[in-house]
């Protein structure tokens, strides 16, 4: 009697899988959810530190607020990029009408593109309207990415000679209430943005954007499945 070829199961998630019997398991880790869950954790920590120091003047505790606010913003951006990358890694599922070699070439061209351009390409391939850059939540996500870039590629500026800091501060203005622990005359970037109001805005912008994208594109909804875990 001939032996049957072992079946291969593909399991996507976070964790370890043990093969049982003749089944060989292949594990792939998706990190979009984990980055956003991490962002939520950092946001909650910012809220806790601010609550403990309510009514106090600026002090050493603000460093912790800044660290965790930065971690939240960076994780939000990482979550969005990971989500976009996962769309194209699963291109045979999301773009079944596209010839595999065409899909592979497009991904080669777009892998290093900015985050919003990746989402636009996905919509184009689904024959749907592109993102409306002039309205929310896309507009908010664009500012969030600018904040991430400002932190990642930070360049110091004297407070009386600010240029890039002023431009980013203007983009952040009116999106949330700046930190109460710093003088109101200080520009929002590079420090006054660091507050729970900002991390809440960042989280909401990500979820609203992904929910909107899924609605526009018709891809299987993932954002709703974990949005409840990210609500504050």
C-alpha positions as a Python dict, from the first residue, in 0.01 Angstrom:
ca = {
    (1, 'X'): (0, 0, 0),
    (2, 'X'): (143, 338, -100),
    (3, 'X'): (200, 603, 159),
    (4, 'X'): (-1, 922, 138),
    (5, 'X'): (180, 1252, 121),
    (6, 'X'): (165, 1434, 458),
    (7, 'X'): (-80, 1720, 457),
    (8, 'X'): (46, 2067, 531),
    (9, 'X'): (-163, 2301, 744),
    (10, 'X'): (-106, 2674, 739),
    (11, 'X'): (-182, 2850, 1063),
    (12, 'X'): (-173, 3226, 1093),
    (13, 'X'): (-148, 3393, 1430),
    (14, 'X'): (78, 3452, 1726),
    (15, 'X'): (203, 3147, 1910),
    (16, 'X'): (354, 2803, 1864),
    (17, 'X'): (197, 2511, 1678),
    (18, 'X'): (290, 2146, 1734),
    (19, 'X'): (249, 1899, 1449),
    (20, 'X'): (11, 1608, 1524),
    (21, 'X'): (45, 1274, 1345),
    (22, 'X'): (110, 1311, 973),
    (23, 'X'): (8, 1677, 960),
    (24, 'X'): (289, 1925, 915),
    (25, 'X'): (208, 2269, 1047),
    (26, 'X'): (346, 2590, 900),
    (27, 'X'): (319, 2892, 1123),
    (28, 'X'): (298, 3252, 1002),
    (29, 'X'): (281, 3543, 1243),
    (30, 'X'): (70, 3851, 1162),
    (31, 'X'): (164, 4155, 1370),
    (32, 'X'): (-90, 4422, 1273),
    (33, 'X'): (-320, 4332, 1563),
    (34, 'X'): (-32, 4298, 1806),
    (35, 'X'): (111, 4640, 1722),
    (36, 'X'): (-230, 4802, 1778),
    (37, 'X'): (-288, 4611, 2102),
    (38, 'X'): (56, 4726, 2218),
    (39, 'X'): (-41, 5084, 2129),
    (40, 'X'): (-351, 5050, 2345),
    (41, 'X'): (-138, 4923, 2635),
    (42, 'X'): (96, 5222, 2604),
    (43, 'X'): (-199, 5462, 2582),
    (44, 'X'): (-353, 5326, 2901),
    (45, 'X'): (-20, 5367, 3080),
    (46, 'X'): (-4, 5734, 2974),
    (47, 'X'): (-353, 5783, 3118),
    (48, 'X'): (-252, 5620, 3446),
    (49, 'X'): (60, 5835, 3489),
    (50, 'X'): (-129, 6153, 3407),
    (51, 'X'): (-400, 6067, 3658),
    (52, 'X'): (-148, 6008, 3935),
    (53, 'X'): (10, 6350, 3872),
    (54, 'X'): (-305, 6551, 3803),
    (55, 'X'): (-264, 6913, 3914),
    (56, 'X'): (115, 6892, 3944),
    (57, 'X'): (364, 7108, 3759),
    (58, 'X'): (615, 6972, 3511),
    (59, 'X'): (847, 6717, 3667),
    (60, 'X'): (1055, 6403, 3611),
    (61, 'X'): (736, 6197, 3570),
    (62, 'X'): (680, 6362, 3230),
    (63, 'X'): (963, 6153, 3086),
    (64, 'X'): (750, 5841, 3136),
    (65, 'X'): (453, 6010, 2968),
    (66, 'X'): (673, 6100, 2673),
    (67, 'X'): (820, 5749, 2644),
    (68, 'X'): (486, 5573, 2642),
    (69, 'X'): (318, 5833, 2419),
    (70, 'X'): (598, 5787, 2167),
    (71, 'X'): (564, 5408, 2191),
    (72, 'X'): (191, 5438, 2124),
    (73, 'X'): (239, 5654, 1813),
    (74, 'X'): (513, 5429, 1676),
    (75, 'X'): (306, 5116, 1740),
    (76, 'X'): (-1, 5268, 1573),
    (77, 'X'): (201, 5344, 1262),
    (78, 'X'): (359, 4998, 1267),
    (79, 'X'): (14, 4841, 1297),
    (80, 'X'): (-114, 5027, 992),
    (81, 'X'): (189, 4934, 782),
    (82, 'X'): (176, 4571, 892),
    (83, 'X'): (-195, 4560, 798),
    (84, 'X'): (-120, 4698, 450),
    (85, 'X'): (167, 4452, 403),
    (86, 'X'): (-55, 4162, 508),
    (87, 'X'): (-303, 4257, 235),
    (88, 'X'): (-35, 4214, -30),
    (89, 'X'): (124, 3906, 124),
    (90, 'X'): (-222, 3745, 91),
    (91, 'X'): (-263, 3891, -258),
    (92, 'X'): (-408, 3571, -409),
    (93, 'X'): (-692, 3596, -155),
    (94, 'X'): (-758, 3969, -179),
    (95, 'X'): (-688, 4018, -551),
    (96, 'X'): (-788, 3684, -707),
    (97, 'X'): (-846, 3832, -1053),
    (98, 'X'): (-488, 3955, -1079),
    (99, 'X'): (-236, 3729, -1251),
    (100, 'X'): (17, 3606, -991),
    (101, 'X'): (318, 3744, -1180),
    (102, 'X'): (149, 4086, -1208),
    (103, 'X'): (62, 4084, -838),
    (104, 'X'): (420, 3989, -751),
    (105, 'X'): (561, 4271, -966),
    (106, 'X'): (325, 4527, -815),
    (107, 'X'): (428, 4424, -466),
    (108, 'X'): (793, 4452, -565),
    (109, 'X'): (725, 4810, -677),
    (110, 'X'): (506, 4908, -382),
    (111, 'X'): (669, 4732, -87),
    (112, 'X'): (875, 5041, 3),
    (113, 'X'): (602, 5296, -73),
    (114, 'X'): (445, 5515, 201),
    (115, 'X'): (165, 5355, 404),
    (116, 'X'): (-128, 5541, 249),
    (117, 'X'): (-4, 5467, -103),
    (118, 'X'): (-19, 5095, -23),
    (119, 'X'): (-381, 5128, 84),
    (120, 'X'): (-455, 5329, -231),
    (121, 'X'): (-304, 5056, -446),
    (122, 'X'): (-518, 4795, -272),
    (123, 'X'): (-830, 5002, -347),
    (124, 'X'): (-721, 5048, -707),
    (125, 'X'): (-678, 4673, -750),
    (126, 'X'): (-1025, 4620, -600),
    (127, 'X'): (-1157, 4877, -852),
    (128, 'X'): (-1276, 5105, -572),
    (129, 'X'): (-1237, 5481, -522),
    (130, 'X'): (-906, 5592, -372),
    (131, 'X'): (-872, 5734, -23),
    (132, 'X'): (-1009, 6083, 32),
    (133, 'X'): (-698, 6261, 159),
    (134, 'X'): (-896, 6572, 249),
    (135, 'X'): (-1135, 6417, 500),
    (136, 'X'): (-1124, 6214, 816),
    (137, 'X'): (-1011, 5955, 908),
    (138, 'X'): (-753, 5950, 625),
    (139, 'X'): (-651, 6305, 709),
    (140, 'X'): (-592, 6209, 1074),
    (141, 'X'): (-383, 5908, 977),
    (142, 'X'): (-171, 6129, 749),
    (143, 'X'): (-98, 6357, 1047),
    (144, 'X'): (-29, 6055, 1268),
    (145, 'X'): (229, 5932, 1015),
    (146, 'X'): (383, 6281, 1006),
    (147, 'X'): (414, 6268, 1386),
    (148, 'X'): (577, 5926, 1363),
    (149, 'X'): (820, 6060, 1105),
    (150, 'X'): (893, 6364, 1319),
    (151, 'X'): (986, 6139, 1610),
    (152, 'X'): (1177, 5881, 1407),
    (153, 'X'): (1378, 6137, 1208),
    (154, 'X'): (1388, 6401, 1479),
    (155, 'X'): (1601, 6710, 1422),
    (156, 'X'): (1643, 6956, 1715),
    (157, 'X'): (1548, 7320, 1662),
    (158, 'X'): (1602, 7621, 1889),
    (159, 'X'): (1269, 7738, 2030),
    (160, 'X'): (1315, 8082, 1871),
    (161, 'X'): (1414, 7941, 1531),
    (162, 'X'): (1160, 7666, 1478),
    (163, 'X'): (1047, 7574, 1127),
    (164, 'X'): (967, 7203, 1089),
    (165, 'X'): (847, 7189, 1450),
    (166, 'X'): (603, 7473, 1388),
    (167, 'X'): (467, 7310, 1072),
    (168, 'X'): (402, 6982, 1251),
    (169, 'X'): (256, 7165, 1552),
    (170, 'X'): (5, 7338, 1324),
    (171, 'X'): (-101, 7002, 1180),
    (172, 'X'): (-155, 6863, 1530),
    (173, 'X'): (-343, 7167, 1659),
    (174, 'X'): (-713, 7115, 1743),
    (175, 'X'): (-687, 6735, 1713),
    (176, 'X'): (-650, 6690, 2090),
    (177, 'X'): (-578, 6896, 2402),
    (178, 'X'): (-198, 6930, 2448),
    (179, 'X'): (-23, 6829, 2768),
    (180, 'X'): (-131, 7024, 3078),
    (181, 'X'): (215, 6978, 3228),
    (182, 'X'): (390, 7216, 2988),
    (183, 'X'): (346, 7593, 2930),
    (184, 'X'): (74, 7684, 2679),
    (185, 'X'): (325, 7900, 2492),
    (186, 'X'): (542, 7602, 2403),
    (187, 'X'): (491, 7453, 2057),
    (188, 'X'): (293, 7127, 2045),
    (189, 'X'): (585, 6945, 1884),
    (190, 'X'): (828, 6821, 2007),
    (191, 'X'): (686, 6776, 2362),
    (192, 'X'): (335, 6907, 2426),
    (193, 'X'): (175, 6647, 2199),
    (194, 'X'): (275, 6375, 2450),
    (195, 'X'): (-49, 6322, 2640),
    (196, 'X'): (-332, 6073, 2674),
    (197, 'X'): (-547, 6296, 2455),
    (198, 'X'): (-303, 6238, 2170),
    (199, 'X'): (-274, 5862, 2223),
    (200, 'X'): (-655, 5832, 2232),
    (201, 'X'): (-676, 6026, 1906),
    (202, 'X'): (-408, 5808, 1748),
    (203, 'X'): (-585, 5485, 1845),
    (204, 'X'): (-926, 5606, 1728),
    (205, 'X'): (-781, 5732, 1399),
    (206, 'X'): (-629, 5390, 1326),
    (207, 'X'): (-947, 5195, 1400),
    (208, 'X'): (-1169, 5439, 1211),
    (209, 'X'): (-933, 5432, 914),
    (210, 'X'): (-912, 5052, 896),
    (211, 'X'): (-1287, 5015, 940),
    (212, 'X'): (-1344, 5268, 662),
    (213, 'X'): (-1089, 5099, 435),
    (214, 'X'): (-1252, 4758, 484),
    (215, 'X'): (-1591, 4906, 405),
    (216, 'X'): (-1460, 5072, 87),
    (217, 'X'): (-1252, 4781, -39),
    (218, 'X'): (-1477, 4491, 50),
    (219, 'X'): (-1192, 4291, 203),
    (220, 'X'): (-1279, 4066, 494),
    (221, 'X'): (-1331, 4277, 805),
    (222, 'X'): (-1060, 4238, 1067),
    (223, 'X'): (-1067, 4572, 1248),
    (224, 'X'): (-1407, 4511, 1408),
    (225, 'X'): (-1291, 4179, 1552),
    (226, 'X'): (-1048, 4346, 1791),
    (227, 'X'): (-1174, 4706, 1805),
    (228, 'X'): (-1352, 4630, 2133),
    (229, 'X'): (-1017, 4544, 2290),
    (230, 'X'): (-886, 4886, 2193),
    (231, 'X'): (-1170, 5100, 2327),
    (232, 'X'): (-1101, 5323, 2626),
}
